[in-house]
Amino acid sequence: MVNNALNQLMTGLLPNKVLQRVKRYLQREARKPFDTSINSYYMNIMHINSEEIPRLPPYFTETQSLAKDEIVDILLYGTPKS
């Protein structure tokens, strides 16, 4: 009952289509900082994917997490070429 109440509260407080916005930001705009190792960058992306995305509306489940190929694309696109 508490989880259901928290999910309803999150749905009311967060902006519309927050899940789509988070995924779009990760895919298009998230960049690895110059002074961060690739392992640390990978761990941050995996933390977002496993801990934060499943807690977003509309479903609040693991099914809305990023797929492995999407994570690879984020890592390749977000890493500078130099």
N, C-alpha and C positions, 0 to 999 in steps of 0.2 A: 504494500500500500504506500509506503514511503517512497519507493523508487518511482511508482506511477505519479505521485504528487511532484517529485523533483523533475521528472520528464515533462510534465505539463507546465511547470514553472519555466523550464528551459525553453520550451516551445514558445511561450508567451514573451519571454525577455529577449531572445535572440532575433536578429533580423531575418526576414524572409529569405529562403534559399541559402542559408548559411553553409550547408554542406557543399553545394555547388560552388560557392565562392571560395571555400577553403581548398577544394580540389583544383579549381582553376588557378588559384594563387600558387599552389605547389607546382603545378605543371608548367606555368608560364613565367612566373616572376621570382620564385625562390632561387637564390643563388648561394653557392658555397662561399663563405667568407675566405679571403686570401690566407689568413693566418690559422685556419682550421684544417685539421687533417681530414682526409676523405672518410676515414673510419668514424670519426666523430660526427661528420655530416650525415653519414649513413645511419648512425645510431639515433640522431635527432629526427630524421625522416621516419624511421621505424617507430620511434616513440609516438610521434604524431599519428601515424597510421594505426598503431595498436591500442593506444590509450585515449587519444582525444577524438578522433573521427568517429569511433563507435558510440561516443556519448552525445553526438549531435542529433537533432531532429532530422528527418521525420521518423526513422525506424528505431534508433537507439540500439542497434545490433552490430555484430561483427560483419554482417553481409555488405555493409556499405563502405567497408575499408577498401583501400587501393589494392589492385591486383599486382602481382610480382612484376609483370611487364611494365606497368605504369610506374612503379618505383624505379625500375631500371631507367626508364625514359627521364624521370625527374633527376636522377643522379647524373646521367650523361649530359642533359641539357643544362643543369645547374652548375656543373663543374667548368671552370674556365679552361680554355684551350691551351694556355701557356704553361 
